[in-house]
Amino acid sequence: MKTTNVRDVAVETLLQIEKNQAYSHLLLNSMIKKHKVNEKDIALLTEIVYGSLQRRITLDYFLAGFLKKAKKVEPWVQILLRISIYQMVYLDRVPERAILFEAVEIAKHRGHKGIASLVNGVLRSVQREGIPDVEKISDPVERLSIKTSHPQWLVEKWMNQFGLEETEKMCETNLLPPTQTARVNQMKLTVDELLLDLNNKGIMAEPGDLAEDGIKGSKGNLALTDAFSEGLLTIQDESSMLVARALDPQREEKVLDACAAPGGKSTHIAERMNGTGIVHSLDLHEHKVKLINQQADRLDLQNIQAEAFDSRKVLERFEKASFDRILVDAPCSGFGVIRRKPDIKYTKTQDDVLKLAELQHKILQEVAPLLKGGGVLVYSTCTIDQEENGDVIETFLENNPEFVRNDAVKELLPEKLARYLSNGEVQILPHYFGTDGFYIACLRKKG
């Protein structure tokens, strides 16, 4: 396939993301199949799509001065200009003459000579005059917002919560490509055994930085290995792997995973119980329950019972005090996984955060009576937002005095986390270990 077409596919993909609020990672995979993109071109396509998406606010700032005299352009033209500027500024290996030529060809193909002329004029002006210096922006919130391409309201919110220095580190980390990590199925083999097997087959991997059962891939796709299809590993971020450790399930116990799809934590819990006991894995949607079952089948786990059920109504389904341990890995804003899903930072709003906090509290309130006295409840999210994390737990504890913080969780989690652990909870920010941003709170029911 011609390289020109790769850029055309990039424009179409980004247009669909904007119009339909489709998830970038899912849409990109389907577009690669639909347009039969050559394997050698997939890396460039992925780089252009993710890079342009990650840096959208920055790219629009670069373009603003060159589009002032032009009429309001169509969305696809804006996207074409963004991907062209992205390549000119951030991809050294692509010659600028090729970028300009292909942008003009796409403009002719999608529009007409007038649009092609506009695109050519804007890009040549950028080439001639250079991009504006972001560092000259005086307001620190606006500067960080434009420099790292995060909405101003989000930057301001994080600065109030974490301070300028931490927010800056976090925003810059969110621009980096995520590391590919996987969890080793220790029911079948050790971390060292799997690493040896992978390296012998040309897949470069090493032990993880945070999780004892985690590995990091540096060459080759771990999801396409025999080890994956044979159930020896599961693709999962290292911070997410800590949740099952915090829950600490024991053999033959009965565990509830109240918001389980796509099944990464359910399968980890089931593995740590060595295939014994039972994990009830719930999700609201039938098609997501299929994903949990597929994971369980691939890993040869017989102790997972997945079903479509609303966690806000679990008291209609289960007896009170019938579970030894409960995990609520709650629906959240996802601000901890911006590196993997950059579209999140543009689509989520403060109103979404407040609505999600309300939902999270409802789920916690509903599952609480299902836990036995002395049992453990773990609440986790892949966000860094105080209103969805610490504030939710504070409100829950105020309304449920039979629950207390379980500080013993510090004995279960890695030594590296010690400085961030307090009162049975930990907030991991993306720049701490290069993992997803994650929150875990461990509670115990009296009795």
N, C-alpha and C positions, 0 to 999 in steps of 0.2 A: 504493500500500500504506500502511496506517495506521502511524503512528509507533510505536504500541503493539506492533505485530507485529515491528518492527525490534528492539525490546528482547527480545522473545520469541525471535527468531532468534539474538540475541547470547547469550542463556542457553543455547540448544540447542548453539550452536557451541562455547562454552566447556566445556559438559558433555562433548561428544564429544572435545575436546582432552584433558580430564582422564581420561576413561574409557579411551580408545583410544590415548593418547599420539600423536594425529595431529598433523602439522605444521600450525601455525596458518595460515600463508599459503595452503597448498594447500586446507585445509578451508574457510576463509573464502570462497574463490573458488567452490567447489562449492556452498556453502550459499546464496550470492547467486543462483546459477543455479537451484537447487532451489526456493527460495522466491520466485523472480521479484521480487527486491527492486528497487524503483524506483531509477532512477539518482540522483535527488536525495537518496535515503536511504542510499546506499552509503557516503558519507563518514562519516555519523554511526555507522553500524553498525561500520565499520572502526575508528573512534576508540574506541568502547565496548569492542570485543573486544580490540584491541591494548593500549589503556590499562589495562583491568582485568587483563589478563594480565601486562603489564609491572610493575604495581604490586601484585600479588597479596599479597605478604607485608605490605606497608604497609596495605592495605585490611583484611586479617585482624586486624592489630594495632588498627586503628581500631574494628573491630567487637567485639573480644574482650570488652571491658568491658560491652557492651550485650547480650551473649548468655549471660552467666554463669548466669543463672537459668533459661534455656531448656534443654530437653532437646536432645540432639545432633540437629542438623537434617540433613535430607537434602542431598546434594551440590547439587542444583539450587536449593534455598532459599539455601544459602551463596553460590552464584554470583549469584542474583538480588539478594541484599543487597550483594554486592561491586559489581556494575555500578551499583546505585543510589547507593551511597556514592561511587563513582568520579565519577559525574555531579554529585553534590552538591558535592564538594570541588574537582574539576578542570575541570568544564565550566560556565563562568559563564553561557553563553548559554541554558542549559536551566533553566526555572523549577522551583523545588523542589516546588511543588504538583503539577506535571505528573509529576515523577519519582515522587513518593509515590503518586499516583493510578494510574499505569501499573504500578508494582510490585505494588500490591494487586490490580489486575485480573489480572495474570499469575499471581499466587499463587492466586487463585480458580480461574482456568482450569486451572492445572497441579495444584493440590491441593484444599484445601477451606477453609471459612470460618475454621477454627482457625489454619491456616497464614497465611491472609490477615491475620488479626488480629495474629499474631506479627510478620509483616513490617511492618505498619503501626505497631505499637508500637515496634519497634526503630528504624525510620527517624525516627519522631517524637521519640524520646528523643535520637537523634543531633542532630536539628535543634534541639532545645531546649537540650541540654547542651554540644554542640560536640564535636569530636574531640580525643583526647589529644595532648599536645605531645611529639613524637618527640625534640626537643632535650633533654628532661629525663632521657632514658636515660643513665645514667652510664658504662656500659661502651662504649668507642669502637667495638669490633667489632659489638656488638649494635645500637648506635645507627645505624651505617652500614648494617648489614644491613637493618634495618627502614625506615630513611629512604629507601634506594634499592632496596629489594625484591630483594636478593641473598641467597642462603642463607649462614648464618654461616660454614660451613666454607670456602666459596669466598672470602668477604671476608678471613678469616684467612689463607688460603693466599696470596692476592694481596698482603696487607699484608706478609707475610714475604718475598715475592719483590720487591715494588716499593716498599714503604713506605706509610705512611698517606696522605700527600698525593696521590701518584700513583693509589692505589687509589680514593680519594674522587673524583678527577676522572674516572676511568674509569667508575666505577659511575654517576655522574651523567650522563655522556655516553650510557651505555647506555639511559637513559630517554628520550632525544630521538628523534624520528622520523628514520629514515635518509634521506639525500639520494638522489634518483634520479640515477644516473650511467650513462653509456654510453661504449663505445669506438667510435671512428670507424674504419671500414674504409678505411684509407689506400691500399689498392689501387685504390679507386674515386674517392675525392675527399679534399680536405683538411678539417681541422677547421673552418677559416673558411668554406669553401664549404657545409658541412653546416649550420653555425650560421645562416648567411644564409638557407638554404632553410627551415629549421625556423621561424625567426622570421617569415619571410614568410607562413607558414601558421598563425601564431598560437600556435606552440609556443615558449614562452620557455625559452631555454637559453643557457649561457655556457661558456667554457673551464673545464676541471677545475682543481682546486687542486694536484694532485700528478702525474698522468700526462700526458705530452705529447699523447697521442692520446685523452684523456678529455674528456667534456663533462658539465655538470650541468644537469638539467632543473628549472625552478622553476614552470612552468605547463604543464599537459597531460601526457599519459602517453606517454613515448618509445616504449614497447613497442607502442602502438597506432597509430603513425605509418606513413605510406607508406615513409619512410626505413628503418624496421625491416623491413618486408615485402620491400623491394627490396634488402636486404642491405647497406645503407649504414652500419648501426650494430649493435652488440651490447650488450645490457644486462649491465653488469659493474661491480663496485666498483673504484674507482681503485687501491687497494692491490693488488688482484688483477691489475691490468693491468701491474704492475711485474715479474711473474714471467717473462713472455716476454722482457722487456728484459734481465733478469738472465741468462737462458739464452743470449741473443744468437745465435739460429740464423742460419746463412748460406745463401745460395742453393745449391740442389742437395744439401743435406745430408740425412742420414738421422737422424731424431729419434724418440725413444720418449717418449710421455706415458703413464706407467705406471698412473695412476689418473685417467682423463680426463673422465668424465661430470660435468656435462652438456655439456662441450665448449668452454667459454669460453676456456680457455688453449690447447687444441689449435688452435682456429681462429685465435687471436692469433698463435701460432707459425707457422701456415701462411700467414697474411697477411704476416708479417714476412719470410718466405722468398719472398714475391711469387708464391705459387702453384707454386713449383718444389720439387724434392726430394720427400721423403715423410715424413709424420708418422704413425707407428703409434700409434693411440689405443686404449688398453685399458680395459675396465671389466668387473667381475665379472658384471654383470647384463645380459641381452639387451635388456630394455626401456630401460635407460639408454644402451645403444649406439645405439638408435634416435634418442635425443635428440641424440647427437653427429652422427649422419648428417643429421638435420633441420637442425641448425645449419650444417653444411658445405654442404648443398644451398642453403639460403637465402642464403649468402654467396658462392655460385658457386665454392667451393674444391674442386679436383679432387685435391689432394695430401694428403688425409687418408684413411687406411685404418683404419676403426674395427672392432673385434671384441671379442666377449665372451671374456675370458680372465683367469685368476687371476694377478695380478702376483707372487704368491709362487711361481709355477712357470714364470716366463718363460724359464728356461734350457732348458726342454723345447720352447720355440717358436722361439727365436732363437739364432743363432750367437754365441759369445763375441767380444768386440771388434768388433761389427758396427754400432755406433751412434756417430755423431759427438757427439751430445748427448742427455742423458736428463733428463726432469723427473719427479720424484716429488712430486706435490701430494697428500700423504698423507691418508687418512681421519683425522679428528681430533675432539676434543670440541666444536669450533666456538665456543669462548668468545669469539672475536673478532667474532662476528656476532650477538650477543645482541640488538642493536637490531632486526635483521631477523627473528630467530627467538627471541622472548623465552622460549618454552617450554624452550629448552635449559638455562637456568640452574636449572630445577626438576627436570629429568629426569636430567641427567648426575650421576655420583658420582665420588668419588676412585678407586674401583675401576675405573670406566670409563676414567679417565685412564691408569692403569697398564696396563690391557689394550691400550689404543690405542697406547701407547708401544712395547709388545712387538710389535704388528702392524707399526708403522712401521719398526721396526728390521729385521724379517723382510723387508719389501719392499725396503729399501735394500740389504741383504745379497744378495738374489737378483738385483737389477738391476745391481749393481756390475761383475760380470765382462763384461757386455754392452757396456761403454763402451770405445772405442778409447783407446790411449795418447795423452795430450794433450787428450782430450775433456773436456767440462764436464758436471757433474752438479749440478742444482739441486733442493734439497729445500725444500718450502714447506708451510705449514698456515695455516688461518684461525683459529688459536687463539693465546692469549698465555701458554700454560702451559709453564713451563721444562722439565718432564719430557717433554713431547712435542716440544720444540724443541731448545734448546741441548744438553740432556742426551742426546738421541738422536744428535745430530751428534758429540758428544764420544765416545760409545761406539763409533759407526761408525768414526771416525778411529783410535781405539785398535786396533780389530780389522782395519783396512784401511790399513796404512802406505803403500800405493801412492797414496793420495788425500791431497791437501793443500788447505788453505783457499785460495780464489781471491780475493785482495784486489783484483784488477783490476776486480771487479764495481762498485766505487765510481765508475769512469769511465762506467758504463752507466746508473746510476740518477740520479734528479734531485738537484740541488744541495741542495734542502731536506732530503734524507735524510742528508746528510753527518754531522751530529752524532750520529745514531743508528746509523751504520754502523761496524762493527769486525770485523776478521778475516774478511771475506767474508760476514758475516751481519748482518741487520737485524731488529729487533723493533719493529713499528709498533703502538702502542697507540691505541685508538679516539679519544682526545681530542687526539692530536697534530695530525691534519689533518681530523678529522670523517669519516674513512674507517672501513672494517672494521679490526679488529685483525688483524695478519698477521705471519707470520715467513717470512723467506727466507734460506737459506744456500746459498752458491755454492762448489762444490768442483771441483778439477781433478785428473785422473788423470795421474800421472807417465808420461813416455815420449814 
